Amino acid sequence: MSDYLLNLMKTRRSIRKYTDERIPKEWLDKIIEAGLYAPNAGGGQRSMLLVIDGPDLVEKIGRLNASCMHRERLIGGYVSAEQPSLIDDVRIKSGFYGAPTVIAIFAQKHFLYNTADAFCIAENVVLASHSLGISSCIVARGEETFETVEGKSFLEKWNVDENMECKCFVTLGYIDGPYPKEKERRKGRVMVVTG
Ligand SMILES: Cc1cc2nc3c(=O)[nH]c(=O)nc-3n(C[C@H](O)[C@H](O)[C@H](O)COP(=O)(O)O)c2cc1C
């Protein structure tokens, strides 16, 4: 592996503070292309990317997303002091943290590897974004966001196939403030067996 790729992986962080600046269409197209080339179970290419572009729409869906977070079900801890998440700061109202653009990743309902497929796309998207100087954060609660009455009406309006469900989101934008340093890795997470 090239040092460039490893460095990209090590320095990418989840960013939750964004400026209003939109990302250029040319960059967005490259990021989407990276997502489309993710590994996928059985080579079926069953997942799709839905770009939610524009601060007002992103804010609406982001608030829906935040409303689906049930604090009482969370188990302890904080996520980040430098880039606080919904869990860390109750004042945050949008699960998309003010990012100007979000990619919703949809996968085929009832397909065994639908979640895995979607998150492979998400990983490609965050790394491609980072390589272009665009910050990102993977956000959960895809299914719940679009199970709300308002969420369902968006899917109808956008003509999303009923056989598809949202597995996750990736926020995209330019960081507001300093970029956080890479995080130390917990020890003892690797085993090697030989035979
Ligand atoms: C499956 C998955 C779900 C996540 N969901 C959320 C989320 O809903 N909201 C959020 O702010 N961050 C979310 N994250 C980002 C993680 O909090 C973040 O990756 C983790 O804290 C490590 O920090 P880093 O990405 O900066 O290294 C998610 C990440 C993954 C892989």
The ligand as a Gaussian input file, in Angstrom:
#p B3LYP/6-31G(d) Opt

LIG

0 1
 C      -21.486000       2.578000      11.455000
 C      -21.171000       3.987000      11.860000
 C      -22.189000       4.802000      12.310000
 C      -21.914000       6.123000      12.699000
 N      -22.936000       6.938000      13.061000
 C      -22.683000       8.188000      13.418000
 C      -23.759000       9.068000      13.725000
 O      -24.935000       8.714000      13.643000
 N      -23.453000      10.341000      14.071000
 C      -22.164000      10.784000      14.127000
 O      -21.964000      11.948000      14.447000
 N      -21.116000       9.986000      13.842000
 C      -21.355000       8.702000      13.467000
 N      -20.319000       7.885000      13.107000
 C      -18.926000       8.386000      13.150000
 C      -18.195000       7.818000      14.383000
 O      -18.676000       8.443000      15.540000
 C      -16.693000       8.039000      14.207000
 O      -16.228000       7.343000      13.072000
 C      -15.914000       7.559000      15.436000
 O      -16.232000       8.334000      16.565000
 C      -14.399000       7.598000      15.206000
 O      -13.961000       8.924000      14.928000
 P      -13.202000       9.304000      13.584000
 O      -14.108000       8.915000      12.433000
 O      -12.980000      10.764000      13.673000
 O      -11.945000       8.510000      13.560000
 C      -20.571000       6.604000      12.675000
 C      -19.556000       5.761000      12.202000
 C      -19.850000       4.488000      11.784000
 C      -18.740000       3.617000      11.234000

